[in-house]
Amino acid sequence: MTVPEKQDPEATPESRRRLWQDSVERTGLSEEGRKWREENAEAIKSMNEWVEKNGLPLAKYRMF
């Protein structure tokens, strides 16, 4: 998988997601990943909603 050496600090989360998705598709992992995301979509959505409401767990311990 090819990951850019330097990430653009101006890149949006959406553009980063597209870059990652393109990398995954090029490596042939897309079908396995697609199935996993489909099977776990409800859990992912639930966790994202929880984080939006409550913030990241243990965020106060982050050093950056």
C-alpha positions in Angstrom: 0.0 0.0 0.0 1.4 3.4 -0.9 1.0 6.1 1.7 2.2 9.6 0.8 5.3 10.6 2.7 4.0 14.0 3.4 0.4 14.7 4.1 -1.1 18.0 3.1 -2.1 19.8 6.4 -4.9 21.5 4.4 -6.4 18.2 3.3 -9.9 17.6 4.4 -11.1 14.4 6.2 -13.0 13.6 3.0 -10.0 13.9 0.8 -8.0 11.8 3.2 -10.7 9.2 3.2 -10.7 9.1 -0.6 -6.9 8.8 -0.7 -7.1 5.9 1.7 -10.0 4.2 -0.2 -8.0 4.6 -3.5 -5.0 2.9 -1.8 -7.1 0.1 -0.5 -8.7 -0.5 -3.9 -5.3 -0.7 -5.6 -4.1 -3.4 -3.2 -7.1 -5.6 -3.8 -8.4 -5.4 -0.2 -11.5 -3.5 -1.2 -13.9 -6.5 -1.3 -12.9 -7.8 2.1 -13.0 -4.3 3.5 -16.3 -3.5 1.9 -17.8 -6.7 3.4 -16.4 -5.9 6.9 -17.7 -2.3 6.7 -21.2 -3.5 5.6 -21.3 -6.1 8.4 -20.2 -3.5 11.0 -22.0 -0.4 9.7 -24.4 -0.2 12.6 -21.6 -0.5 15.2 -19.5 2.0 13.4 -22.3 4.5 13.2 -23.2 4.0 16.9 -19.6 4.5 18.0 -19.2 7.7 15.8 -22.4 9.1 17.3 -21.1 8.3 20.8 -17.8 10.1 20.1 -19.5 13.1 18.7 -21.7 13.4 21.8 -19.1 12.5 24.4 -15.7 13.1 22.9 -12.8 10.7 22.6 -12.3 8.3 25.5 -9.2 9.1 27.4 -8.7 12.4 25.4 -7.4 14.1 28.5 -4.3 11.8 28.5 -3.3 12.6 24.9 0.1 14.2 24.6 -0.7 16.0 21.3 
